[in-house]
């Protein structure tokens, strides 16, 4: 798993290294890793025009030292000093020794128009708020040109902890981050501004606290998906119950049941008034028009998509939540639960809620700019796992453990895809995996299926169901994650 660490944790971990190493050695580690990534991105550095946007402090120093490395490999490197009197002196001297030059920001525009690579060393991980003049204008002009846009540690203007962007920010195609991945690179608007994230190991691992937020890789997900063995039968691989859809609107029931089946538990049972539609679409499911208690033995329930919000739906939700089984609550059932949160508060068995932002707001304050913090607060308040859907889905459990999903595509923002996610999550939950991990695995698979479906163009929810077997196969056949970038 990829641990996510807040800026304060990273700064605290740097302190013992700064005390133990010679002056400037830690910056040299970071700058060397940064320079190596830039060399790889350029491919052929000789003669390439590289522009450094340099602010005050260590972030600018990292950019200057990396620029010196690139100049030594034949690149034409120009540092645009936004605050010349506060530019990092050692970094500036290194750049000049390597043949790099400096330029006033008023004269930098034409150079940005044809640069090969622009390196963002404006603000470090302690920055807050949007970029101010003249940096904002320079970044806008650079983004309009052909250059690779590379951020140092965190794109300037992006909050390192939340991913919030309050004003102008550097739109990186690549971000080279040091020591640990910061949450703001993978969640909120920061995810879109970070581009591809490259982690450079600078020796912080032994000084960092245990991570409380994570991203799963394909290998992590594969390890959590059971593979049938010779002695298995349909009851030993997870039995999931689905309560979704209605006689008038059977689609949610069909999608949710199909997704559960394609996720490959041992058995899927459906209970509800969309029985005829589900039975016609999925003869593999065991279907009843009765109440959940009449469906037969299950090991987890997924309840809510398209099931309505009337008294009958409320009674079904209460019946399912009164069991000692894991329950996933989505869509209409979330509306009911927001009106009666005591139905779930203090429940002994695992419960997973899967709201999008508007559904989340029915339980209290809106999500706001800190998505991880918001999911943690609701999870702690209700004693449940919260899967907060969005471009970067966040999963949190009551003790504060969080996962940020790394897969997906904007094409998933269409009707019915949430019903598919509920079916996947219910099926994984039925295997006995801890609820927070089951939700994280489901989000990862859902995103992988979306990526595969979207490869041919716009998708509909049914495409996700059809692509689920391929998504699971892709995850199980994944190569090991690429090692962090390091120096030469």
C-alpha positions in Angstrom: 0.0 0.0 0.0 1.1 3.6 -0.5 1.1 5.6 2.7 -0.1 9.2 2.6 1.5 11.6 5.0 0.5 15.1 6.0 3.0 18.0 5.5 3.5 18.4 9.2 4.5 14.7 9.5 7.0 15.1 6.7 8.6 18.2 8.2 8.9 16.5 11.6 10.5 13.5 9.9 13.0 15.7 8.2 14.3 17.2 11.5 16.4 14.2 12.7 17.9 13.8 9.2 18.8 17.5 9.0 20.5 17.2 12.3 22.4 14.1 11.4 23.5 15.0 7.8 25.9 17.6 6.6 24.4 20.9 5.7 22.6 20.8 2.4 22.8 17.0 2.0 19.1 16.4 2.4 18.3 19.0 -0.3 20.9 17.4 -2.6 19.1 14.1 -2.2 15.8 15.6 -3.2 17.2 17.7 -6.0 19.1 14.8 -7.5 16.0 12.7 -7.5 14.1 15.6 -9.0 16.7 16.1 -11.7 16.8 12.4 -12.6 13.0 12.4 -13.1 13.3 15.5 -15.3 16.0 13.9 -17.4 13.9 10.9 -18.0 10.9 13.0 -18.9 13.0 15.1 -21.4 14.5 12.0 -22.9 17.2 14.0 -24.7 18.2 16.9 -22.4 20.9 18.4 -24.6 19.7 21.7 -26.0 16.3 21.6 -24.2 15.0 24.8 -22.9 14.3 24.4 -19.2 12.7 27.2 -17.2 12.7 27.3 -13.4 10.1 29.3 -11.6 11.9 30.0 -8.3 10.4 31.3 -5.2 11.9 31.9 -1.8 13.1 29.1 0.5 13.9 25.4 0.1 11.4 24.6 -2.6 13.2 27.1 -4.8 16.5 25.7 -3.7 15.4 22.2 -4.8 14.5 23.6 -8.2 17.8 25.5 -8.5 20.0 22.4 -7.6 18.0 20.2 -10.0 18.4 22.9 -12.7 22.2 22.7 -12.1 22.1 19.0 -12.8 20.1 19.5 -16.0 22.5 22.3 -17.1 25.4 19.9 -16.6 23.7 17.5 -19.0 23.5 20.1 -21.7 20.1 21.7 -21.1 19.7 25.5 -21.5 18.4 26.3 -18.0 17.0 29.7 -17.0 15.8 30.5 -13.5 13.1 33.1 -13.2 13.6 34.6 -9.7 10.3 35.8 -8.3 12.0 37.2 -5.2 15.7 37.6 -6.0 16.7 38.8 -2.6 15.3 35.6 -1.0 16.4 33.0 -3.6 18.3 30.1 -2.1 22.0 31.2 -2.2 23.7 27.8 -2.5 21.2 26.6 -5.2 21.7 29.8 -7.1 25.4 29.5 -7.0 25.3 25.8 -8.1 23.1 26.8 -11.1 25.5 29.5 -12.2 28.5 27.2 -11.9 26.8 24.7 -14.2 26.2 27.4 -16.8 22.6 28.3 -16.0 21.4 31.8 -16.1 18.8 34.0 -14.3 16.1 36.2 -15.8 13.8 38.9 -14.4 10.1 37.7 -14.3 9.1 40.7 -16.5 11.2 39.3 -19.4 10.3 35.6 -19.0 7.2 35.4 -21.1 8.7 34.7 -24.5 10.9 32.0 -23.0 7.9 30.2 -21.5 6.2 30.2 -24.9 8.6 27.6 -26.3 10.1 25.9 -23.2 10.6 22.2 -23.2 10.1 21.9 -19.4 8.9 24.3 -16.7 9.8 23.5 -13.2 7.6 24.8 -10.4 9.7 25.8 -7.4 7.5 28.7 -6.3 5.9 27.5 -3.0 6.6 24.4 -0.9 4.4 22.1 1.2 3.8 24.9 3.7 2.1 27.2 1.2 -1.5 28.2 1.4 -3.9 30.0 -0.8 -3.7 30.6 -4.5 -0.7 32.0 -6.4 -0.3 35.8 -6.5 1.2 38.1 -9.1 3.5 37.8 -10.9 3.7 34.0 -10.3 0.1 33.5 -11.4 0.6 35.2 -14.7 3.8 33.3 -15.4 2.1 29.9 -14.6 -0.8 30.8 -16.9 1.5 31.6 -19.8 3.6 28.5 -19.2 0.5 26.3 -19.2 -0.5 27.7 -22.6 2.8 26.6 -24.1 4.2 23.2 -25.1 6.3 22.6 -22.0 6.2 19.6 -19.7 4.9 21.1 -16.4 6.7 19.6 -13.5 5.9 20.5 -9.8 8.5 20.3 -7.0 7.0 18.3 -4.1 3.5 19.8 -4.4 2.1 22.0 -7.2 2.2 25.6 -6.0 -1.3 26.8 -5.0 -2.4 23.3 -3.9 -2.9 22.5 -0.2 -0.6 19.6 0.5 -2.9 18.1 3.1 -6.4 18.5 1.5 -5.8 19.1 -2.2 -7.8 22.4 -1.9 -7.1 25.0 -4.6 -8.1 28.5 -3.6 -7.2 30.6 -6.6 -4.5 30.1 -9.3 -2.4 27.0 -9.0 0.3 25.3 -11.1 -1.2 22.7 -13.4 1.4 20.0 -13.4 1.6 17.1 -15.8 4.1 15.5 -13.4 4.8 16.1 -9.7 8.0 14.9 -8.1 7.4 14.6 -4.3 9.9 13.9 -1.6 9.9 11.3 1.2 6.2 10.5 1.2 3.1 11.1 -1.0 1.0 14.0 0.4 -2.8 13.6 0.6 -3.3 16.7 -1.4 -1.7 15.1 -4.5 -4.4 12.4 -4.7 -7.6 14.0 -3.5 -9.7 17.1 -4.2 -8.7 19.5 -6.9 -5.1 18.8 -6.1 -5.4 15.4 -7.8 -6.1 17.1 -11.1 -3.3 19.6 -10.7 -0.7 17.0 -9.7 -0.7 14.9 -12.9 1.5 11.8 -12.6 3.1 11.6 -9.1 6.7 10.4 -8.8 8.0 9.6 -5.3 11.7 10.2 -4.5 13.1 8.4 -1.5 15.2 10.8 0.6 15.5 8.5 3.7 12.4 9.6 5.7 10.8 6.2 6.1 12.2 5.3 9.5 11.2 8.7 10.9 7.6 8.9 9.6 4.7 7.9 11.9 2.5 5.0 10.8 0.3 6.2 8.0 -3.4 6.8 8.7 -4.3 7.2 5.1 -3.5 4.9 2.2 -3.9 4.1 -1.5 -4.3 0.6 -2.6 -2.4 -0.7 -5.6 -3.6 -3.5 -8.0 -1.4 -5.9 -6.1 -3.0 -4.9 -2.8 -6.5 -5.5 -4.2 -5.6 -8.8 -5.7 -4.3 -10.0 -2.3 -7.8 -9.2 -0.9 -9.8 -11.0 -3.5 -10.2 -14.7 -2.7 -9.5 -17.2 -5.4 -11.7 -20.4 -5.4 -9.9 -23.5 -4.1 -10.7 -27.2 -4.7 -12.7 -27.5 -1.5 -14.9 -24.4 -2.0 -18.6 -24.4 -2.7 -21.1 -21.6 -3.4 -21.6 -21.0 0.3 -18.0 -20.7 1.2 -17.1 -17.9 -1.2 -19.5 -15.3 0.2 -23.3 -15.0 -0.1 -24.6 -11.4 -0.7 -28.2 -10.2 -0.4 -29.4 -7.3 -2.6 -32.3 -5.1 -1.9 -32.6 -2.6 -4.7 -34.9 -1.3 -7.4 -38.7 -1.5 -7.6 -41.4 -2.9 -9.8 -41.7 0.5 -11.5 -38.0 1.1 -11.7 -36.2 -2.2 -11.8 -33.0 -0.9 -13.3 -31.2 -0.3 -10.0 -31.9 -3.8 -8.9 -30.7 -5.3 -12.2 -27.5 -3.3 -12.2 -26.7 -3.9 -8.5 -27.4 -7.6 -8.8 -25.4 -7.9 -12.0 -22.4 -6.2 -10.5 -22.5 -8.4 -7.4 -22.6 -11.5 -9.7 -19.8 -10.3 -11.8 -17.6 -9.7 -8.8 -17.9 -13.4 -8.3 -19.1 -14.2 -4.8 -20.4 -17.8 -4.3 -24.1 -16.8 -4.4 -26.3 -13.7 -4.9 -29.7 -13.5 -3.4 -32.2 -10.7 -4.4 -35.2 -9.6 -2.4 -37.6 -6.9 -3.5 -40.2 -5.7 -5.9 -38.0 -5.6 -9.0 -37.9 -9.4 -8.8 -39.3 -10.0 -12.3 -36.7 -7.7 -14.0 -33.8 -9.1 -12.0 -34.9 -12.7 -12.7 -35.1 -12.0 -16.4 -31.7 -10.3 -16.5 -29.8 -12.6 -14.1 -31.1 -16.1 -13.9 -27.9 -16.9 -11.9 -29.4 -15.0 -8.9 -31.8 -16.5 -6.4 -34.7 -14.1 -6.4 -37.7 -13.5 -4.1 -40.4 -10.9 -4.1 -40.6 -11.1 -0.3 -38.8 -9.3 2.5 -35.1 -9.8 3.1 -35.8 -12.2 5.9 -37.4 -14.5 3.3 -34.5 -14.5 1.0 -32.4 -17.1 2.8 -29.0 -17.1 4.5 -26.6 -14.3 3.4 -23.3 -13.0 4.8 -23.8 -9.3 3.9 -26.5 -7.0 2.6 -26.5 -4.2 0.0 -29.6 -2.1 0.4 -31.0 1.1 -1.1 -30.4 1.8 -4.8 -33.8 2.6 -6.4 -35.7 1.1 -3.5 -37.8 4.1 -2.6 -38.2 6.2 0.5 -41.7 5.3 1.6 -42.8 3.5 4.8 -42.3 0.1 3.2 -38.7 1.0 2.2 -38.0 2.3 5.7 -39.3 -0.9 7.2 -37.0 -3.0 5.0 -34.0 -0.9 5.9 -34.7 -1.2 9.6 -35.1 -5.0 9.2 -31.7 -5.3 7.5 -30.0 -3.0 9.9 -31.4 -5.0 12.8 -29.4 -8.1 11.7 -25.9 -8.9 13.0 -24.6 -8.9 9.4 -22.5 -6.4 7.5 -24.7 -3.9 5.6 -24.0 -1.5 2.8 -26.4 1.4 2.6 -26.7 3.5 -0.6 -29.0 5.9 -2.4 -32.6 5.9 -1.2 -31.6 4.1 2.0 -29.2 7.0 2.7 -32.0 9.4 2.5 -34.0 7.4 5.0 -31.0 7.0 7.3 -30.2 10.7 7.3 -33.6 11.3 8.7 -33.1 8.6 11.4 -29.4 8.2 12.0 -30.0 6.3 15.2 -31.0 3.3 13.0 -27.2 2.8 12.5 -25.5 4.7 15.3 -24.1 2.2 17.8 -24.8 -0.8 15.5 -22.5 -3.7 16.4 -22.1 -5.2 12.9 -20.1 -3.4 10.2 -22.0 -0.8 8.2 -20.8 1.0 5.1 -22.5 4.2 3.8 -21.8 5.3 0.2 -22.9 8.9 -0.2 -22.0 11.4 -2.9 -21.5 15.0 -1.8 -25.2 16.0 -1.9 -26.2 12.8 0.0 -23.4 13.4 2.5 -24.7 16.9 3.3 -28.0 15.4 4.4 -26.2 14.1 7.5 -24.9 17.6 8.5 -22.2 19.9 7.3 -21.3 19.8 3.6 -18.1 18.0 2.5 -16.1 21.2 2.0 -12.5 21.3 0.7 -11.1 18.6 3.1 -12.7 15.4 1.8 -10.6 13.0 4.0 -11.5 15.0 7.1 -15.2 15.1 6.2 -15.4 11.4 5.7 -13.5 10.8 9.0 -15.9 13.0 10.9 -19.1 11.3 9.7 -17.6 7.9 10.2 -16.7 8.7 13.8 -20.0 10.3 14.5 -22.1 7.4 13.3 -19.7 4.5 14.0 -19.7 3.4 10.4 -17.4 3.2 7.3 -18.0 6.1 5.0 -17.3 5.7 1.2 -17.5 9.3 0.0 -17.9 9.1 -3.8 -16.3 11.5 -6.1 -13.5 11.9 -8.7 -11.1 10.7 -5.9 -13.3 8.5 -3.7 -12.4 8.6 0.0 -13.1 5.7 2.4 -12.9 6.2 6.2 -13.7 4.2 9.2 -14.5 5.4 12.8 -10.9 5.1 14.1 -9.7 7.5 11.4 -8.1 5.0 9.0 -8.7 6.3 5.5 -8.2 5.2 1.9 -8.1 7.4 -1.2 -9.0 5.5 -4.4 -6.5 5.7 -7.2 -8.6 4.4 -10.1 -11.5 5.8 -12.0 -12.5 8.2 -14.8 -14.7 11.3 -15.1 -16.9 9.2 -17.5 -18.2 7.4 -14.3 -20.3 10.5 -13.6 -23.5 9.0 -15.2 -26.7 7.4 -14.0 -26.5 3.9 -12.5 -22.8 3.7 -11.8 -23.4 4.1 -8.1 -25.7 1.1 -8.2 -22.9 -0.9 -9.8 -20.5 0.2 -7.0 -23.1 -1.0 -4.4 -23.3 -4.4 -5.9 -19.5 -4.7 -6.0 -19.1 -3.6 -2.5 -21.8 -5.8 -1.2 -20.1 -8.8 -2.8 -16.7 -8.0 -1.4 -18.2 -7.3 2.0 -19.7 -10.8 2.0 -16.3 -12.4 1.8 -15.5 -11.4 5.3 -13.0 -8.7 4.5 -13.0 -5.8 7.1 -15.5 -3.3 6.1 -13.1 -0.4 5.4 -10.9 -2.6 3.2 -13.9 -4.1 1.4 -15.1 -0.6 0.5 -11.7 0.4 -0.7 -11.3 -2.7 -2.8 -14.8 -2.1 -4.3 -13.9 1.4 -5.2 -10.7 0.3 -6.8 -12.5 -2.4 -8.9 -15.3 0.0 -9.9 -12.7 2.5 -11.1 -10.7 -0.1 -13.0 -13.9 -1.3 -14.7 -14.7 2.4 -15.6 -11.3 2.9 -17.1 -11.7 -0.2 -19.3 -15.2 0.7 -20.3 -14.2 4.3 -21.1 -11.4 3.2 -23.4 -13.9 2.9 -26.2 -15.6 6.2 -25.4 -18.5 7.3 -23.3 -19.9 4.6 -21.0 -23.2 3.6 -19.5 -23.6 1.8 -16.2 -24.2 -1.6 -17.8 -20.8 -1.3 -19.5 -19.2 -1.5 -16.0 -21.0 -4.7 -15.2 -19.7 -6.2 -18.5 -16.2 -5.0 -17.9 -15.9 -6.2 -14.3 -14.4 -9.7 -15.1 -11.7 -8.0 -17.2 -11.1 -5.4 -14.4 -10.6 -8.2 -11.9 -8.4 -10.1 -14.3 -6.3 -6.9 -14.8 -5.9 -6.5 -11.1 -4.9 -10.1 -10.5 -2.4 -10.0 -13.4 -0.9 -6.7 -12.3 2.8 -6.3 -12.3 4.5 -5.2 -9.1 4.4 -1.5 -8.5 7.3 0.6 -9.9 9.9 1.3 -7.3 10.3 4.9 -6.2 12.5 7.1 -8.2 16.0 7.5 -6.8 19.3 9.1 -7.7 21.7 7.8 -10.4 
